[in-house]
Amino acid sequence: MSVMNDRPPPLLKVEGLGKHYPLPRQSLFTAPGRLQALDGVSFELESGGALGLVGASGSGKSTLARLLMALERPDAGRVELLGRELHALNPRDLRNARRDIAIVFQDPAGALDPRMTVERSVGEPLEMLERMPRAMRRERVLETLEAVGLSAADLGRYPHQFSGGQRQRIAIARALVTRPRLIIADEPVSALDMSVQAQVLNLLQDLRQRFGMGLLLISHDLAVVAQLCERLMVLEAGRITRQGRTEDLLQAL
């Protein structure tokens, strides 16, 4: 008698992901080369889990983030979010799926439009993805700002009026406002002073537990990953060379 497998799909499942980019042609008589940015990358992240991805500059970390957000298409493999293959979805279904995934970038200043108030900037994903009425949108924005340590007094201010750490809190609020199931944090503290980094990392940890989100933390800094993530992957030249429990891998490295 067969046994039914009722295990729900993982939050994120990546299988055999590959991506290459063409290199400039060296001459008219030779074919252009190519850069293999990712090669056979596979991993899973369960709902509510925290997974760290570490690698040197040029290892393929940011390429992976773009593929996971469906901002680019892979040359091989697949990305599944809650059982949905992102790159096979039609534009309408992909837009719906993007409610469940958000990204926090390295540079908060670059992620925020300097011409937009905090209220507009944080609320923009709701306008684009949720079509939420204005009053409800303002309420959600304020609730999310308060969750990251800001207040109603900040709604009408502009990014240049905040410190680097505060701007990153605004960027995190913008990512959180749709209540995603997965946050991808791509080097979220590397542009911040050391004194502010711990505050932002503690905030991410608190928010993950409060909202029950999964977290994929991308960094070149093992100490940052060790602070937040139960599991760790090492990316080298586009390949996952090690993955497992963070504590075990840190002892082996």
C-alpha positions in Angstrom: 0.0 0.0 0.0 1.4 3.4 -1.0 1.7 6.2 1.6 0.5 9.6 0.6 3.0 12.4 1.0 1.2 15.3 2.6 4.3 17.4 3.1 3.6 20.9 1.9 6.0 22.3 -0.7 8.9 24.3 0.7 8.7 28.1 0.6 11.5 28.2 -2.0 12.8 25.4 -4.1 15.7 26.0 -6.5 16.7 23.2 -8.9 19.7 23.1 -11.2 19.8 26.9 -11.8 22.1 28.1 -14.4 22.8 31.5 -16.0 25.5 32.7 -18.4 26.2 36.1 -19.9 27.9 36.7 -23.3 31.4 38.3 -23.2 32.6 40.8 -25.8 33.8 39.3 -29.0 37.6 39.3 -29.1 37.7 39.4 -32.9 35.5 39.1 -36.0 36.8 35.6 -36.6 36.1 34.0 -33.2 32.8 33.2 -31.5 32.0 35.4 -28.4 32.9 33.8 -25.1 30.5 33.5 -22.2 30.6 34.0 -18.4 29.0 31.2 -16.4 27.5 33.2 -13.6 25.6 30.2 -12.0 26.0 26.5 -12.6 23.6 23.9 -11.3 22.6 25.8 -8.1 20.0 23.8 -6.0 18.7 24.4 -2.5 15.5 24.6 -0.5 14.2 27.1 2.2 11.3 26.1 4.4 8.6 28.6 5.5 9.9 30.7 8.4 13.4 29.5 8.0 16.6 31.6 7.6 19.2 30.6 5.0 22.5 32.4 4.5 24.4 32.6 1.2 28.0 33.7 1.4 30.5 34.2 -1.4 33.2 36.5 -2.6 32.5 39.3 -5.1 31.8 37.9 -8.5 30.7 34.5 -7.2 27.1 34.9 -8.5 25.2 36.1 -5.4 23.5 39.0 -7.0 22.7 37.1 -10.2 21.0 34.5 -8.0 18.9 37.2 -6.3 17.8 38.6 -9.7 16.7 35.1 -10.8 14.9 34.4 -7.6 12.9 37.7 -8.0 12.2 36.7 -11.7 13.9 39.9 -12.8 15.9 37.7 -15.3 15.3 34.3 -16.8 17.6 31.4 -16.1 19.3 29.4 -18.9 18.7 26.2 -17.0 16.8 25.0 -14.0 13.8 26.3 -12.1 12.7 28.4 -9.2 9.6 27.4 -7.3 7.9 29.7 -4.7 5.2 27.8 -2.7 5.1 25.2 -5.5 4.7 27.8 -8.3 7.4 27.8 -11.0 8.1 31.5 -11.2 9.5 31.7 -14.7 6.7 29.6 -16.2 4.0 32.0 -14.9 2.1 34.4 -17.2 2.5 38.1 -16.4 -0.7 38.3 -14.3 0.2 35.3 -12.2 3.8 36.4 -11.8 2.5 39.8 -10.5 0.4 37.9 -8.0 3.3 35.7 -6.9 5.5 38.8 -6.3 3.3 39.7 -3.4 4.9 36.8 -1.6 8.6 37.8 -2.2 10.5 41.0 -1.6 14.1 42.2 -1.7 16.2 44.5 0.5 19.2 45.9 -1.4 22.7 46.8 -0.2 22.3 50.6 -0.8 19.2 52.1 0.8 19.8 55.5 -0.9 19.7 53.8 -4.3 16.6 51.8 -3.4 14.5 54.9 -2.5 13.4 57.6 -4.9 14.6 60.9 -3.5 11.6 62.7 -4.9 9.1 60.5 -3.0 8.0 61.0 0.5 8.4 58.0 2.9 4.6 57.4 2.7 4.7 57.2 -1.1 7.8 55.2 -1.3 6.8 52.6 1.3 3.2 52.4 -0.1 4.2 52.1 -3.8 4.3 48.2 -3.8 0.7 48.2 -2.4 -0.4 50.5 -5.2 1.3 48.3 -7.8 0.5 44.8 -6.5 -2.5 45.1 -4.2 -4.6 48.0 -5.6 -5.5 48.8 -2.0 -7.7 51.8 -1.3 -5.8 54.9 -0.2 -7.0 55.0 3.4 -6.2 51.3 3.9 -2.8 51.8 2.2 -1.9 54.7 4.5 -2.9 52.6 7.6 -0.7 49.6 6.3 2.2 52.0 5.6 2.1 53.5 9.1 1.8 50.1 10.8 4.8 48.9 8.8 6.9 52.0 9.6 6.1 51.5 13.3 7.3 47.9 13.0 10.7 49.1 11.8 11.0 51.8 14.5 9.7 54.9 12.7 6.6 56.9 13.3 3.7 58.9 11.7 5.9 62.0 11.9 8.1 60.4 9.2 5.4 59.9 6.6 5.9 63.3 4.9 9.7 63.4 5.0 12.2 62.5 2.2 15.1 60.0 2.2 17.8 62.7 2.4 16.4 63.7 5.8 17.3 60.4 7.4 20.6 58.7 8.4 21.9 55.7 6.5 20.5 53.3 9.1 17.1 55.0 9.0 17.0 54.8 5.2 17.7 51.1 5.4 14.7 50.8 7.9 12.6 52.6 5.3 13.8 50.2 2.6 12.9 47.2 4.9 9.5 48.7 5.5 9.0 49.0 1.7 9.8 45.3 1.3 7.6 44.3 4.2 4.5 46.3 3.3 2.9 43.6 1.2 3.5 41.0 4.0 5.6 38.8 1.8 6.3 35.1 2.7 10.0 35.5 1.7 12.5 38.3 2.1 15.7 38.3 0.1 18.3 40.6 1.9 21.2 41.2 -0.5 24.1 42.6 1.5 21.7 44.6 3.6 24.2 46.1 6.1 27.5 46.3 4.1 26.9 50.0 3.3 26.2 50.9 6.9 28.6 51.9 9.7 29.5 49.1 12.1 27.6 50.8 14.9 24.4 50.6 12.9 24.8 47.1 11.4 23.9 45.3 14.6 20.7 47.4 14.9 19.5 46.5 11.4 20.4 42.8 11.8 18.5 42.7 15.1 15.6 44.4 13.4 15.5 41.8 10.6 15.6 39.0 13.1 12.7 40.5 15.1 10.6 41.1 12.0 11.2 37.6 10.7 9.9 36.2 13.9 7.0 38.6 14.2 5.7 38.1 10.7 6.8 34.5 10.2 8.7 35.2 7.0 11.4 33.1 5.4 14.8 34.9 5.0 17.5 34.4 2.4 20.4 36.6 3.6 23.1 37.2 1.0 26.4 38.4 2.3 30.2 38.2 1.9 30.5 38.4 5.7 30.2 35.1 7.7 29.7 36.9 11.0 26.6 38.6 9.6 25.1 35.3 8.3 26.0 33.5 11.6 24.0 36.0 13.6 20.7 35.4 11.7 20.7 32.1 9.8 20.3 28.5 10.9 21.6 27.2 7.6 24.4 28.3 5.4 25.4 27.9 1.7 28.8 28.8 0.2 28.8 30.0 -3.4 32.1 29.8 -5.3 32.4 30.6 -9.0 28.6 30.1 -9.6 28.4 26.8 -7.7 27.2 25.8 -4.3 30.3 24.1 -2.8 29.0 23.6 0.8 25.7 23.8 2.5 24.4 22.7 5.9 23.8 23.9 9.5 25.6 27.2 10.0 27.3 26.0 13.2 28.7 22.9 11.5 30.0 24.7 8.5 31.6 27.5 10.4 33.5 24.9 12.4 34.7 23.3 9.2 35.7 26.5 7.4 
